[in-house]
């Protein structure tokens, strides 16, 4: 359950919470970057540069048994997409919300997602660490993007 939470219900709960808090438009721009890039970028990286990286179940066939109820995957290991998405959401949330207790719980959730990917034999530790780093970088970019004032950046040209 924790492993797949970055795919849907956690995003929904966090989005609903932000709606109830009435976050500013700039915050929503960053949130959109985090949600979109956190799910798409790991797929692009896996299929472009790391398509031949086997997962633990492929490398240790016969030694590691698939976990019942979990659909095994054998290739496209690096980086962990679930971990990337969870880390991007968690870091962006933590950096933009003033409640340290809630932020700590959300960071703990992102760490737990990564550990669960290893426990399910879906990823190596380096895949998970790479996902955490990529997620933190995406969150930092989204935070920076949410602070840019695009109206004054592009300016409003007066016609004479």
N, C-alpha and C positions, 0 to 999 in steps of 0.2 A: 504494500500500500504506500509506504513512504517513497519507494523507488519510483513509482509512477505519478506521485503527487505533483511533480513539476510540470506534468503534461496538461493539467486541467483544473482540478478542483481547487488547488492552492492558489492558482492565478485568479480564479473566480472569487474566492474569499477575499484575497488581498485587493482586488479591483472593487468589490462591493464596499469594503472598509474605506477605501480611498474616496469612493462616491459619497459615502456618509460623512466623511470629513470635509467634503467640498474642496478638494485640492485645486490649485491654480492650473490654468491652461498650460503653463510652462512645465509643471510637474507631469502632466499627462503626455506631453511630447516625449519626455524622457522615459516614461513608463512604456509608451508605444515602441520606442527604440529597444528597450530591454526585452520586452515580450517577443517582438519580431526577430531581432538579431539573436536572442538567446535560443530560439528554436531553429532558426535557419542556418546560422553560421557554422555550428558543429557539423551539420550534414554536408555543407559545401566543403569544409576542411577534410572530413572523412573521405568523401568520394573523389576529391581532387588530389590530395597528397598522401593520404594514409589508408588507401583502400586495401592494401595487402596486409595490414596489421591484424593478426588473428586474435580472437578473444580467448580467455582461459579455457572455455569448453572445447574449442577447436584444437588447441595445442595439447591439451591433456585428455584427449578422447579415451574413454575407458577408465581413466583414473578419477576424473571429476564427473559426477553424475548431475544431470540437470535437476534443478529444484522442482518438485511437483507443483503444477499450476503456473509455472513461469515458462513462457515460450522462449526457447534458447535462440541466441543469435551467435554466429560464428565469425563474422568478419566485421570490418569497419569499427575498430575498437577505439582509436584515439581521435579526438577527446571524447569523454563521456558527455553525451548530449543532455541527459537528465541532470547531471551534475552542473553542467554549464548553465542551463536554464535556471536551476534552483539557486545557484550562486549569484547570477545576474540579478534575479528578482530580490534575493535577500540583501545583497549589498546595496542596491539602489534604495530599497525600503529603509534599511538601517541608516544610510547616509542622509536621508531626507525626512526622517521622522524623529521627533524629540524624545520619544519614550525609550529609554535605554533597556528596560526590561523586555518590552515587546521586540525591540530590535535584536536583543540577545537571543530570544526564543526563535526568531526567524533565521538568524545566522546558524543556530544549533540545528534547525530543520534542514538547512542546506548542507551542513556537514553530515547529517544523518542520511540524506539522500545519497551522497557520495559513498559512505560506508556501506549502505545497503546494496549499491551496485557491485561492490566487491564481494559482499557476502553471498550474493546471488550468482557469483562466478560469471558475471557479465563483463567485468572490466578489471584491468590490472590497476595497481595503485597509481602508476604514472598517468593513466587515462583520467583517473579521478582528480589527481592534483592538477593536471592540465585543464580539466573542466573548471575547477575552482579558480584557477588563474585567469582563464579566458572569461569566465563569468564576472570576475572582479574588474577586469579591463573593460568589458562591455558596460558594466554599471558606471564606471568612471567616465567613459565616453558619453553615456546617456546623461549623467549628472552635468557634465560640461555643456552638452547640447541644450539641456533644460535651462541653463543660465544665460544663453545667448539671446539677446534682444534682436530678433530678426527684422523687426520693423525699422529700428534705427540703423541697423547694419546695412540694409538695402536702401533705406531712406525713402522719403516720399518726394519725388521730383515735382517741383511746381512748374507748371507750364506758363510761359510768359506770352 
